[in-house]
């Protein structure tokens, strides 16, 4: 009789534990994104940045902007004065 009661209690506890785990949601892992999807997202982001720079009319790249923001120094591009 005791073994039967113990077995019933353990199965009910296991079911309750599974239900709580399911209700709690994810396990902290990010959803997998395939390589093709990552490439497509990267292409969309790059295209959006290009459109944004064309609309604003700025000629600095993101790397140059980050360098200026971190160091406070602007790099000037030099061109030859005379071409021979």
N, C-alpha and C positions, 0 to 999 in steps of 0.2 A: 504494500500500500504506500509506503514512504517513497519507494523508488518511482512509482507512477506519478505521485504528486511532484517530486523533484523534477522529473522529465517534463511534465506539463509546464511547470514554472520556468524551466530553462528555455523551452521553446517559445513561450510567451515573451520572455525577456529578449530573446533573440529577434523576434518579430518587431517588438517595440524599438529595439536598437536600430534595426534596418529602416523602420519608418522615420525615426528621428534623423537618421543620416540622410535619407532622401529629402526630407523636408528642409534640412539645413542648407542644401544646395551644393555648390561646387566644392572641389577639394583644393582650391588655390592654384590650380594649374591653368595657364592660359590656353585658349582654344588653338588647335593646330591650324596654321595657315600654310597652304602648299607653296612650293617654290614659284610656280606660275602666278599664283595670286599675289605673292609678295612682289614679284617683278611688275605686275600690272599696277599695284598700288604705288610702287616707287615711280613708275612712269607717269601716273596721274599727278603725283605730288610735284615732280619735276616740271611737268607742263604747267601746273598752276603757278609755280614760282616764276616761270618764264613769262607767263601772262602778266603776273603782278609787276615784275620789273619793267616790262614793256609799257604798262599803263602808268606807272609812276615816273618812268623816264630816268631811273637811276642807272648808272653804268658800273657800280661796284658789285662785285660778286658777294655771295654770302660769306665766303671765307674772309674776304677783305673787310667786310663789315664787322665780323666777329673779332678780327685782329684789332681794328680801330677801337671797338668797344672795350676790349681787354687791356690794350696798351695805351690808348689815347694818341697813338702816332699814325698819321696818314701816310701811306706809301704813294709816291708819285711815280707815274710811268714816264720815262724819258724817251724822247724820239730824237733821232739825229737831226741836226740843224740843216745840213746840206747832204744831199744824196749824190754821190759820185760814182 
